[in-house]
């Protein structure tokens, strides 16, 4: 695997797909750990269109060693360096008949432990007892996300659609997208593969039309030190 190529893709386009990071057995073991979790907690969200687990690694700690195998650690180290740590984890299960979709957006917030008025940080939101805040732009530019796919995923069951290089344009409002100059790409990922993306990359997800599940573990990473009044709501130095 030539990670230099992947690093260049992420820098230039804002994303890259890396296949065969996890074996079928490893993905089955992750799913078995998830299936054994207590779903009655407040961090679990269940509806006809979506099953989600917030603070996923805290709620399903049996997945940590499975996720952070030698291959994933090497990918993170060689593409981004040794100083990154995990700051957010979510599990998404989009069922076979899901009508759930997400329109184009950037990931503009980070999850923190409380609301504190600090220059450069704001506005704050609070949802499910979780504070989120928009940090300074340089924090978003340095962060990255890894999406581990537990199912084959394409444009028919909710693969992310992205606008390449939109991560390099700062805050990019979806309503200002000029489709005469921008193009849309579907990030199809096979089971056991992953997608690496920058938070400022414009991305969306369509409804499911092929009666296939789409299960994804979403992990966010940073190497940024927050002001002393704030803490990341999740932290794992893997």
C-alpha positions in Angstrom: 0.0 0.0 0.0 1.5 3.3 -1.1 0.4 5.7 1.7 2.3 8.6 0.0 -0.3 8.5 -2.7 -3.1 8.4 -0.1 -1.5 11.4 1.7 -1.4 13.4 -1.5 -5.0 12.6 -2.3 -6.2 13.7 1.1 -4.2 17.0 0.8 -5.4 17.7 -2.7 -9.0 16.3 -2.7 -9.8 16.2 1.0 -10.4 12.5 1.1 -9.1 9.0 0.1 -10.5 5.5 0.2 -8.2 2.7 1.6 -9.3 -0.8 1.1 -8.6 -4.1 3.0 -7.7 -2.5 6.3 -9.8 -5.0 8.3 -10.5 -8.7 7.5 -14.0 -10.2 7.3 -13.3 -11.8 10.7 -12.3 -8.5 12.3 -15.4 -6.7 11.0 -17.6 -9.6 12.3 -15.9 -9.4 15.7 -16.6 -5.6 15.8 -20.2 -6.2 14.9 -20.5 -8.9 17.6 -19.2 -6.5 20.2 -21.8 -3.9 19.0 -24.6 -6.4 19.1 -23.8 -7.2 22.7 -24.0 -3.6 23.9 -26.7 -2.3 26.2 -28.9 -0.3 23.9 -31.1 1.3 26.6 -28.6 4.1 27.4 -29.1 7.7 26.4 -26.2 7.6 24.1 -28.1 5.1 21.9 -30.4 6.5 19.3 -32.9 4.1 17.6 -35.5 4.8 14.8 -36.8 3.1 11.7 -34.2 5.0 9.6 -31.1 5.0 11.8 -29.5 3.3 14.8 -26.6 5.3 16.2 -24.3 5.1 19.2 -22.7 8.3 20.4 -19.4 8.1 22.4 -19.1 4.7 20.7 -15.7 3.6 22.0 -16.7 4.4 25.6 -20.0 2.5 25.2 -18.5 -0.5 23.3 -14.9 -0.6 24.6 -14.5 -4.1 23.3 -14.0 -2.7 19.8 -11.0 -0.5 20.7 -8.3 -3.2 20.2 -10.1 -4.5 17.1 -10.2 -1.0 15.5 -6.7 0.2 16.4 -4.8 -2.7 14.8 -1.3 -2.4 13.5 -2.6 -1.6 10.0 -4.8 1.4 11.1 -2.1 2.7 13.5 0.4 2.6 10.6 -2.0 4.5 8.3 -2.5 7.3 10.8 1.1 7.5 11.7 2.4 7.6 8.1 -0.2 9.9 6.7 -0.7 12.3 9.6 2.1 11.8 12.2 2.4 10.5 15.7 0.8 13.3 17.6 -2.9 12.6 16.9 -5.5 11.3 19.3 -9.1 10.4 19.0 -11.7 13.1 20.0 -15.0 11.6 18.9 -16.5 8.3 18.0 -20.0 7.4 16.6 -21.5 4.2 15.2 -24.1 4.5 12.4 -26.3 1.7 11.3 -28.4 2.7 8.3 -31.0 -0.1 7.8 -31.9 -1.7 4.5 -35.1 0.3 4.1 -33.8 3.6 5.4 -35.2 6.9 4.0 -32.6 8.8 6.1 -30.5 11.2 4.1 -28.1 14.1 4.9 -27.7 17.1 2.6 -24.4 18.7 1.7 -22.5 20.1 4.7 -19.1 20.5 6.3 -18.3 19.2 9.8 -17.8 22.5 11.5 -18.0 21.6 15.2 -16.0 19.7 17.8 -17.4 18.0 20.9 -16.4 19.5 24.2 -17.2 19.0 27.9 -18.8 22.4 28.6 -19.8 25.8 27.3 -17.2 28.5 28.0 -17.1 31.9 26.3 -13.6 31.9 24.6 -12.6 34.2 21.7 -12.6 32.2 18.5 -14.9 29.5 19.8 -18.6 29.6 19.0 -21.5 29.3 18.6 -22.2 26.4 21.0 -25.0 23.9 20.7 -26.2 21.2 23.1 -27.8 18.0 22.0 -28.2 14.7 23.9 -26.3 16.2 26.9 -23.4 16.9 24.6 -21.8 20.3 23.9 -20.5 21.1 20.5 -18.7 24.3 19.4 -17.3 25.7 16.2 -13.5 26.1 16.9 -11.0 28.4 15.0 -10.5 27.4 11.4 -7.0 26.1 11.9 -8.3 23.4 14.3 -10.8 22.1 11.6 -8.0 22.3 9.0 -5.7 20.1 11.1 -8.3 17.5 12.1 -9.3 14.4 10.1 -12.0 11.7 10.2 -11.8 8.0 9.5 -15.0 6.1 8.5 -14.6 2.3 8.9 -17.1 0.4 6.7 -18.6 -2.8 8.0 -20.6 -3.3 4.8 -20.0 -2.9 1.1 -21.2 0.7 0.5 -22.0 2.5 -2.8 -24.3 5.3 -3.9 -27.4 3.0 -3.5 -27.0 2.5 0.2 -25.7 5.7 1.5 -22.0 6.0 0.5 -20.8 9.6 1.1 -21.0 11.9 -1.9 -18.3 14.6 -1.7 -17.1 17.6 -3.6 -13.3 17.2 -4.1 -11.1 20.0 -2.9 -13.9 21.8 -1.2 -12.0 21.4 2.1 -9.4 24.0 0.9 -12.0 26.8 0.6 -12.6 27.6 4.2 -16.2 27.8 5.4 -18.1 26.8 2.2 -21.9 27.3 2.5 -23.8 24.5 0.7 -26.3 27.0 -0.8 -23.4 28.7 -2.6 -22.2 25.6 -4.4 -21.6 26.4 -8.1 -22.3 23.1 -9.9 -20.9 24.6 -13.1 -17.4 24.3 -11.6 -17.8 21.7 -8.8 -18.2 18.0 -9.4 -19.7 15.3 -7.2 -18.0 12.0 -6.4 -19.4 8.9 -4.7 -17.0 7.4 -2.1 -17.7 3.7 -2.6 -16.0 1.6 0.1 -15.9 -2.2 0.3 -16.5 -4.0 3.6 -13.3 -3.8 5.8 -12.1 -0.6 4.0 -12.1 2.9 5.2 -12.6 6.5 4.0 -10.3 9.2 5.3 -11.6 12.7 5.0 -11.1 16.3 6.2 -13.9 17.9 8.2 -14.2 20.9 5.8 -14.9 18.6 2.9 -18.5 19.1 1.7 -20.3 15.8 1.9 -23.7 14.3 1.8 -25.5 10.9 2.0 -28.5 9.7 0.0 -31.4 7.4 0.9 -31.0 3.7 0.6 -32.4 2.2 -2.6 -30.9 -1.2 -2.9 -32.2 -2.9 0.3 -28.6 -3.2 1.7 -27.4 -2.2 5.2 -24.8 0.5 5.7 -22.9 0.2 9.0 -20.1 2.7 9.7 -17.8 3.5 12.6 -17.0 7.2 12.5 -13.8 8.4 14.3 -12.5 12.0 14.5 -8.9 12.8 15.3 -7.0 15.9 16.4 -3.5 17.0 17.4 -4.8 20.4 18.8 -4.5 21.6 22.3 -7.8 23.3 23.5 -7.8 26.4 25.8 -7.4 25.3 29.4 -11.0 26.0 30.2 -12.2 23.4 27.6 -11.7 19.7 27.3 -12.5 17.3 24.5 -15.6 15.3 25.4 -13.9 12.2 24.3 -10.2 11.5 24.4 -8.2 8.4 23.5 -4.5 8.2 23.0 -4.4 5.0 21.1 
